[in-house]
Amino acid sequence: MDTPGFYKVDPSGIVIYGPNYVFGPYDQYKLLKEEKDTYTYPIDGWYWFDTEQEAYEFFQIEWYPEVYTMGLSKPLLIETNNIQNNG
């Protein structure tokens, strides 16, 4: 499964995923896939990982690849007034 992107864990423990870019609240920052190697992480809790499994291991959250491969659960993709993730 191709899952590179920006990952963050929100306060409730949900993994948030932005595969191509993330815009911070009030345009405080923009994280772009094309510039991922130029950032000093974490940026507001965001990190770049090449795979979903790497992200879950880093955040010490149990990862169940058999569930994710079946498409039953994915990191949350969100778009709100404060944070925008887009893939």
C-alpha positions in Angstrom: 0.0 0.0 0.0 1.4 3.4 -1.0 1.0 5.6 2.1 3.8 8.2 2.2 2.7 11.5 3.7 2.5 13.8 6.7 1.2 12.2 9.9 0.1 13.5 13.2 -1.8 12.1 16.2 -4.5 14.4 17.5 -5.2 14.8 21.3 -7.8 12.0 21.2 -5.3 9.5 19.7 -6.6 9.6 16.1 -3.9 9.4 13.4 -4.4 12.3 10.9 -2.8 11.9 7.4 -2.1 14.4 4.7 -0.5 12.7 1.7 0.4 15.8 -0.4 0.2 18.8 1.9 -0.9 20.2 5.2 -1.9 23.8 5.9 -1.6 25.0 9.5 -4.2 27.0 11.4 -4.5 30.6 10.1 -1.8 29.8 7.5 0.9 29.6 10.2 2.7 27.0 8.1 2.4 25.0 4.9 3.9 21.5 4.5 4.3 20.4 1.0 5.3 16.9 -0.2 7.8 18.3 -2.6 9.6 20.1 0.2 9.4 17.3 2.9 13.1 16.9 3.1 13.7 20.6 3.9 11.7 20.7 7.2 12.8 20.2 10.7 10.3 17.9 12.4 8.0 18.0 14.3 6.1 20.9 12.9 3.0 21.4 15.1 3.1 17.6 15.7 3.4 16.7 12.0 6.1 14.3 10.7 6.8 12.8 7.2 6.8 9.0 6.9 7.2 6.9 3.9 4.7 4.3 5.1 1.7 4.2 7.4 3.4 1.4 9.4 6.4 3.6 10.1 4.1 6.3 11.4 2.2 4.0 13.7 5.4 2.5 15.0 6.9 6.0 15.7 3.7 7.1 17.5 3.6 3.8 19.4 0.1 3.0 18.2 -0.9 -0.6 17.3 -0.9 -1.2 13.6 -3.1 -3.9 12.1 -2.0 -4.2 8.4 -4.6 -6.9 7.7 -7.4 -4.5 8.6 -5.9 -1.6 6.7 -5.3 -3.7 3.6 -8.9 -4.6 3.5 -9.8 -0.9 3.5 -11.8 -1.1 6.7 -9.7 1.5 8.5 -7.5 4.3 7.4 -5.9 7.3 9.0 -8.3 10.2 9.2 -8.2 12.7 6.3 -9.6 15.9 7.5 -10.4 19.3 6.2 -11.6 22.0 8.6 -11.2 25.8 9.0 -8.1 25.3 11.1 -6.3 22.3 9.4 -6.5 21.2 5.9 -5.1 17.9 4.6 -5.4 17.0 1.0 -4.4 14.0 -1.0 
